[in-house]
Amino acid sequence: MLWPTNCVRQREPLADHTSFRIGGPAEHFAEPSTLEELIGVLREARSRRLPVCVVGGGTNTLAPDRGICGLVVHLGRGFRTIQDVSESDSPMVRVRCGAALLTQRLVYLAAKHGWGELEALAGLPGWVGGAVSMNAQEIGRFVQEVHLVRFDGTQRLLMREQLAFSYRDAALEPGIISHVVLQFPKVAPEEAYERIRRALQYRNSSQEVRLPSAGCAFKNPPGVPAGRLIDQLGLKGARIGDAQISQRHANFIVNVGHATCDDVLSLMEYVQHRVREASGVCLEPELRMIGQRWTA
Ligand SMILES: Cc1cc2nc3c(=O)[nH]c(=O)nc-3n(C[C@H](O)[C@H](O)[C@H](O)COP(=O)(O)OP(=O)(O)OC[C@H]3O[C@@H](n4cnc5c(N)ncnc54)[C@H](O)[C@@H]3O)c2cc1C
């Protein structure tokens, strides 16, 4: 099947694009580098009636072992931009970021130039578009604008008042974030640097950062961390296939070898069952399954 642009590859292994290192092939895998290319690919997919999904840094994503039918969009280099669009004399900094900008690049620039309150994002893997889509670390509080390209190729600009961020959700209509405008208070660079340094130190000492994972498997239910509920049942180290509950952080599932998506899903179902049985709490997945709906 020929595409009007050479940014589309066939049968691209998704395991190469997820931090879990799990996932079969994407039937069509597009890495558009410009807005025009992105829109062209989406229009073509629509005319062929292909289902479309999007993966960013792949650090919160579980991809099916058998792969994904249709088109997977993975924004290319042209979306790794960052531009200062601050108004002069404003106490706030405004930046326009491409959705494929590494979140850690943003944090690096914050430490360098004195952009405040970004310590919550220190060490957060993945891309800015994925973080906004997930409202990771409540990044939504900085978001002023979201530029969205719907799956039919039409564009929409969403202003702050039109956005409704909540815990690990941006409630956006289906589509691809191409750019966002973020705003932070200006602070002294030494202060920003020191806060970020401390936050990184804490993250590295408390989270699972050595083995492949996709961060927390479950959302925290009201009032109690999911990790505590899992830990209280002595489930650290529990394993199905090569998917294991991290010894370090009970809400992380790690890939200790050649884990499959099915291994991870089975382990998640087991944990959900044990927690529901012990405390009546229904743990909801935080990981996003792309290409199909959660059935667990
Ligand atoms: C070691 C580790 C630690 C982590 N710690 C944290 C943490 O402390 N706090 C936290 O909140 N998360 C954490 N995470 C999860 C993850 O890093 C964040 O959610 C991250 O912001 C996701 O970004 P991503 O680009 O990797 O998204 P992806 O995994 O690629 O995508 C996540 C979701 O967003 C969608 N998406 C991605 N890009 C776009 C786009 N451009 N437009 C529209 N939708 C899009 C995807 O379809 C998917 O549904 C951690 C993960 C790891 C591996």
Ligand as a Chemical Component Dictionary entry (heavy atoms), coordinates in Angstrom:
data_LIG
# 
_chem_comp.id                   LIG 
_chem_comp.type                 NON-POLYMER 
_chem_comp.pdbx_formal_charge   0 
_chem_comp.three_letter_code    LIG 
# 
loop_
_chem_comp_atom.comp_id 
_chem_comp_atom.atom_id 
_chem_comp_atom.alt_atom_id 
_chem_comp_atom.type_symbol 
_chem_comp_atom.charge 
_chem_comp_atom.model_Cartn_x 
_chem_comp_atom.model_Cartn_y 
_chem_comp_atom.model_Cartn_z 
_chem_comp_atom.pdbx_ordinal 
LIG C1  C1  C 0 9.995  5.146  35.123 1  
LIG C2  C2  C 0 8.705  5.890  34.885 2  
LIG C3  C3  C 0 8.260  6.816  35.797 3  
LIG C4  C4  C 0 7.057  7.512  35.617 4  
LIG N1  N1  N 0 6.659  8.415  36.546 5  
LIG C5  C5  C 0 5.499  9.091  36.372 6  
LIG C6  C6  C 0 5.072  10.052 37.354 7  
LIG O1  O1  O 0 5.736  10.300 38.347 8  
LIG N2  N2  N 0 3.899  10.695 37.138 9  
LIG C7  C7  C 0 3.124  10.474 36.031 10 
LIG O2  O2  O 0 2.074  11.104 35.883 11 
LIG N3  N3  N 0 3.518  9.575  35.091 12 
LIG C8  C8  C 0 4.672  8.879  35.234 13 
LIG N4  N4  N 0 5.083  7.975  34.283 14 
LIG C9  C9  C 0 4.226  7.732  33.109 15 
LIG C10 C10 C 0 4.623  8.536  31.859 16 
LIG O3  O3  O 0 5.998  8.822  31.871 17 
LIG C11 C11 C 0 3.867  9.837  31.720 18 
LIG O4  O4  O 0 2.482  9.637  31.698 19 
LIG C12 C12 C 0 4.311  10.554 30.431 20 
LIG O5  O5  O 0 4.021  11.904 30.514 21 
LIG C13 C13 C 0 3.679  9.960  29.175 22 
LIG O6  O6  O 0 4.255  10.593 28.046 23 
LIG P1  P1  P 0 4.550  9.758  26.728 24 
LIG O7  O7  O 0 4.935  10.725 25.653 25 
LIG O8  O8  O 0 5.505  8.671  26.971 26 
LIG O9  O9  O 0 3.088  9.184  26.439 27 
LIG P2  P2  P 0 2.701  7.818  25.729 28 
LIG O10 O10 O 0 2.965  6.661  26.624 29 
LIG O11 O11 O 0 3.284  7.769  24.366 30 
LIG O12 O12 O 0 1.120  8.039  25.572 31 
LIG C14 C14 C 0 0.295  8.097  26.713 32 
LIG C15 C15 C 0 -1.127 8.380  26.228 33 
LIG O13 O13 O 0 -1.180 9.660  25.594 34 
LIG C16 C16 C 0 -1.570 9.539  24.225 35 
LIG N5  N5  N 0 -0.734 10.479 23.463 36 
LIG C17 C17 C 0 0.619  10.478 23.370 37 
LIG N6  N6  N 0 1.029  11.504 22.609 38 
LIG C18 C18 C 0 -0.100 12.145 22.212 39 
LIG C19 C19 C 0 -0.345 13.281 21.379 40 
LIG N7  N7  N 0 0.633  13.961 20.790 41 
LIG N8  N8  N 0 -1.625 13.648 21.184 42 
LIG C20 C20 C 0 -2.665 12.978 21.753 43 
LIG N9  N9  N 0 -2.495 11.905 22.536 44 
LIG C21 C21 C 0 -1.227 11.495 22.759 45 
LIG C22 C22 C 0 -1.332 8.095  23.841 46 
LIG O14 O14 O 0 -2.201 7.674  22.803 47 
LIG C23 C23 C 0 -1.623 7.388  25.163 48 
LIG O15 O15 O 0 -3.009 7.219  25.335 49 
LIG C24 C24 C 0 6.277  7.266  34.454 50 
LIG C25 C25 C 0 6.728  6.323  33.511 51 
LIG C26 C26 C 0 7.925  5.648  33.722 52 
LIG C27 C27 C 0 8.398  4.653  32.676 53 
# 
loop_
_chem_comp_bond.comp_id 
_chem_comp_bond.atom_id_1 
_chem_comp_bond.atom_id_2 
_chem_comp_bond.value_order 
_chem_comp_bond.pdbx_ordinal 
LIG C1  C2  SING 1  
LIG C2  C3  SING 2  
LIG C2  C26 DOUB 3  
LIG C3  C4  DOUB 4  
LIG C4  N1  SING 5  
LIG C4  C24 SING 6  
LIG N1  C5  DOUB 7  
LIG C5  C6  SING 8  
LIG C5  C8  SING 9  
LIG C6  O1  DOUB 10 
LIG C6  N2  SING 11 
LIG N2  C7  SING 12 
LIG C7  O2  DOUB 13 
LIG C7  N3  SING 14 
LIG N3  C8  DOUB 15 
LIG C8  N4  SING 16 
LIG N4  C9  SING 17 
LIG N4  C24 SING 18 
LIG C9  C10 SING 19 
LIG C10 O3  SING 20 
LIG C10 C11 SING 21 
LIG C11 O4  SING 22 
LIG C11 C12 SING 23 
LIG C12 O5  SING 24 
LIG C12 C13 SING 25 
LIG C13 O6  SING 26 
LIG O6  P1  SING 27 
LIG P1  O7  DOUB 28 
LIG P1  O8  SING 29 
LIG P1  O9  SING 30 
LIG O9  P2  SING 31 
LIG P2  O10 DOUB 32 
LIG P2  O11 SING 33 
LIG P2  O12 SING 34 
LIG O12 C14 SING 35 
LIG C14 C15 SING 36 
LIG C15 O13 SING 37 
LIG C15 C23 SING 38 
LIG O13 C16 SING 39 
LIG C16 N5  SING 40 
LIG C16 C22 SING 41 
LIG N5  C17 SING 42 
LIG N5  C21 SING 43 
LIG C17 N6  DOUB 44 
LIG N6  C18 SING 45 
LIG C18 C19 SING 46 
LIG C18 C21 DOUB 47 
LIG C19 N7  SING 48 
LIG C19 N8  DOUB 49 
LIG N8  C20 SING 50 
LIG C20 N9  DOUB 51 
LIG N9  C21 SING 52 
LIG C22 O14 SING 53 
LIG C22 C23 SING 54 
LIG C23 O15 SING 55 
LIG C24 C25 DOUB 56 
LIG C25 C26 SING 57 
LIG C26 C27 SING 58 
# 
